[in-house]
Amino acid sequence: MRRNIPSLQALSCFDAAARHDSYTRAAEELAMTQGAVSRQIAALERFLGLALFRRTRHGVALTPAGSAYARQVRQQLDTLERHTLDAMANQGQGGAVHLATVPTFASRWLMPRLPALRAAHPELVLHIDIRTRPFLFAETPFDAAVAAGTPEELMRWPGTRRAALLPEEMIVVGAPSWLPARRKALTAAEVAALPLLQASTRPEAWRDWFDAHGHAAEAAVAGPRYELFSMLAAAAVQGQGVALLPRLLVQDELTAGQLVELCQSAASAPRTVALITPEGRADSPALASFRAWLMAEAQAS
């Protein structure tokens, strides 16, 4: 039975024009003439029986119907592209897993273990992208995500199920020069007097830490902010200040003596690194294999 869908070329032209609000820029992107793009979109409008664009002084703009259709088309084209790339990567031998994860966990914990994944599951292809905040799985190509947080923070991922992987112990670290001679640890008040390096994704982390120690630090949210934990660790190694970081992500620096733990930590709330997957969606064979391997690696850590 013939499918009641327009041509892929017409949809590609429409998607490009919708993203750029311009037939000309769409044509440049697709290596076509502006007239060819215009004809493809006109054919698409005739097929649908509705106007997708309206003319403006600066080019074209989506109509309300066009805007709604553009979101759906873009999602489906992204899905088609992903499946095509999967087929090319797998060469028909196995499945693929699209994983979203926080960057420092990926580089410090996951990447060194990927040779073991390859040895255990040579048929599996793992694609890794970086996400630092919750997202809706329905709006992305991801099969799973690795994120960290308190139980309340992990609940911010709507429509998901969560499997704990590792505890995340937050510790105060800094260059050895911040620790006075013959001192094994600083007090919370002494830490508060030092330059505090801030994590952009956890703006309340220091305030929560000081609250857990019963210390009111006026400058708890002051200091330079960094998007990634790896950047925080690098700044701390260089002596730019002290950082509040997960122990598992700075173990190499601690072992090498580049960083030292400055204060006995009191956790404000239990934090967990968790594998997050969409609720109500059955695991593919590839995801089931990856989940089992990841859980085993976490238990062995």
CORRA-V790774 format. One record per residue. RES is the residue in three letters. OMEGA is omega in degrees with one decimal (NA if undefined). Layout:
# CORRA-V790774
res->[RES/RES]
omega->[OMEGA/OMEGA]
This chain:
# CORRA-V790774
res->[MET/ARG/ARG/ASN/ILE/PRO/SER/LEU/GLN/ALA/LEU/SER/CYS/PHE/ASP/ALA/ALA/ALA/ARG/HIS/ASP/SER/TYR/THR/ARG/ALA/ALA/GLU/GLU/LEU/ALA/MET/THR/GLN/GLY/ALA/VAL/SER/ARG/GLN/ILE/ALA/ALA/LEU/GLU/ARG/PHE/LEU/GLY/LEU/ALA/LEU/PHE/ARG/ARG/THR/ARG/HIS/GLY/VAL/ALA/LEU/THR/PRO/ALA/GLY/SER/ALA/TYR/ALA/ARG/GLN/VAL/ARG/GLN/GLN/LEU/ASP/THR/LEU/GLU/ARG/HIS/THR/LEU/ASP/ALA/MET/ALA/ASN/GLN/GLY/GLN/GLY/GLY/ALA/VAL/HIS/LEU/ALA/THR/VAL/PRO/THR/PHE/ALA/SER/ARG/TRP/LEU/MET/PRO/ARG/LEU/PRO/ALA/LEU/ARG/ALA/ALA/HIS/PRO/GLU/LEU/VAL/LEU/HIS/ILE/ASP/ILE/ARG/THR/ARG/PRO/PHE/LEU/PHE/ALA/GLU/THR/PRO/PHE/ASP/ALA/ALA/VAL/ALA/ALA/GLY/THR/PRO/GLU/GLU/LEU/MET/ARG/TRP/PRO/GLY/THR/ARG/ARG/ALA/ALA/LEU/LEU/PRO/GLU/GLU/MET/ILE/VAL/VAL/GLY/ALA/PRO/SER/TRP/LEU/PRO/ALA/ARG/ARG/LYS/ALA/LEU/THR/ALA/ALA/GLU/VAL/ALA/ALA/LEU/PRO/LEU/LEU/GLN/ALA/SER/THR/ARG/PRO/GLU/ALA/TRP/ARG/ASP/TRP/PHE/ASP/ALA/HIS/GLY/HIS/ALA/ALA/GLU/ALA/ALA/VAL/ALA/GLY/PRO/ARG/TYR/GLU/LEU/PHE/SER/MET/LEU/ALA/ALA/ALA/ALA/VAL/GLN/GLY/GLN/GLY/VAL/ALA/LEU/LEU/PRO/ARG/LEU/LEU/VAL/GLN/ASP/GLU/LEU/THR/ALA/GLY/GLN/LEU/VAL/GLU/LEU/CYS/GLN/SER/ALA/ALA/SER/ALA/PRO/ARG/THR/VAL/ALA/LEU/ILE/THR/PRO/GLU/GLY/ARG/ALA/ASP/SER/PRO/ALA/LEU/ALA/SER/PHE/ARG/ALA/TRP/LEU/MET/ALA/GLU/ALA/GLN/ALA/SER]
omega->[-179.2/-179.9/-178.9/179.7/179.1/-178.4/178.7/179.2/178.5/179.5/178.8/177.6/179.7/-179.5/-179.6/179.2/179.4/179.8/-175.2/-171.8/-176.4/172.8/-177.4/-179.6/174.7/179.3/177.7/-179.3/-173.9/-178.9/177.6/172.8/178.4/179.4/179.1/177.0/-179.8/179.9/178.9/-179.8/176.7/177.8/178.4/178.7/177.1/179.0/-177.4/-176.6/177.7/179.7/179.5/-178.8/169.1/-179.7/174.5/178.8/-175.6/-179.4/179.9/176.3/-179.9/168.4/176.4/178.1/178.9/179.4/179.0/-179.0/-179.2/179.3/-179.8/-179.3/-179.0/179.6/-178.7/176.3/175.9/179.3/179.3/178.3/-179.8/-179.8/177.9/178.6/176.5/-179.6/178.6/-178.6/-175.1/-175.2/176.1/-173.4/-176.7/-177.0/178.7/175.2/175.7/-174.1/170.1/-178.6/174.1/-166.3/-174.9/174.8/-179.8/-174.5/-174.3/-174.6/-172.3/-174.5/178.8/-178.6/-177.1/173.9/177.7/176.4/179.6/179.8/-178.1/-176.4/-178.7/-179.6/-172.6/174.9/-179.3/175.0/-175.9/172.7/-175.9/171.2/-178.7/-178.2/-180.0/178.3/176.6/-179.2/-178.3/-177.7/-177.9/177.6/-170.1/174.5/-176.2/177.5/170.8/-178.8/-179.9/177.0/172.3/176.4/-180.0/-180.0/179.5/176.6/179.2/174.5/-174.4/174.7/-177.6/168.9/-172.5/177.0/-178.2/177.8/-173.6/170.7/178.4/179.6/179.6/-179.0/177.4/-178.1/176.8/176.7/-179.2/-178.3/179.2/-177.1/-179.1/179.7/178.1/174.2/178.6/-178.1/174.4/173.2/177.5/178.9/178.3/176.6/-178.5/-179.1/-178.6/175.1/-177.7/176.3/-171.6/174.1/-177.9/-176.8/178.5/-172.7/-178.5/-173.0/-179.0/179.5/178.2/-179.5/179.0/176.5/179.7/177.9/179.1/-178.6/178.2/-178.4/-177.8/-176.4/-174.9/-179.2/179.6/177.2/-178.8/-178.0/179.5/-176.7/-172.6/174.8/179.6/176.8/175.8/-179.4/179.7/178.5/178.8/178.3/-179.1/176.7/-178.5/179.8/179.3/-172.9/175.2/-170.0/175.1/-178.6/-174.6/-178.2/178.3/-178.1/179.4/179.0/177.6/179.8/-179.1/-178.9/177.1/175.6/173.9/174.6/-170.5/-173.4/174.5/-172.1/170.8/-176.0/177.5/178.0/178.9/179.9/-175.8/167.1/-172.6/170.5/-175.0/179.7/-178.5/177.3/177.4/177.1/-179.2/176.4/169.7/176.5/179.9/-179.8/178.0/178.2/-179.9/179.3/-178.3/179.2/-177.8/178.5/179.4/178.4/179.4/-179.9/-179.4/-177.4/NA]
